[in-house]
Amino acid sequence: MKKHAANPPAAVDRRSFLKGAAAGAAGGAATLANPAAGAEPAAPARPAAPPPTEAQLARETRTPPPSRAVETYIVEHPGSDYVVDVLRALDIEYCASNCGSSFEGLQESMVNHGGNRRPEFLTCLHEESAVGMATATPRSPANR
């Protein structure tokens, strides 16, 4: 079997390559500058969503009726007042906390029943900072 001489790869002519690249870039730029030249006519625009009906507007803008749950929410002698008294008896100075609805009664009792003194309610922006404040206070050199 006769071996064929390997064809050497065609040398890329730098000048021809740059001419072709420049022509292609110019053609692409011309298309971007004038997109309507080769584009199809656009369909007429229509709204993305239908406008709201009168009934929908009324539901969005009317004042809701008062809830009866608010009337029954008031507690005369909450257990959280007792917890504030216990914290005061234990000589706890501060309560670092991130406000939440799950212990709203304790927050209210610390401010209203306890006068926000001994323990003082410290509002923190994140749970981690509240934990850091709560654990760092007993370890501070002032408390040793």
Secondary structure, DSSP 4 states (H G I P E B T S, - for coil): -PPPPPPPPPPPPHHHHHHHHHHHHHHHHHHHH-TTTTSPPPPPP--SSPPPPHHHHHHHHSPPPPPTTTTT---SS-HHHHHHHHHHHTT--EEEE---GGGHHHHHHHHHTSTT-SSEEEE-SSHHHHHHHHHHHHHSGGG-
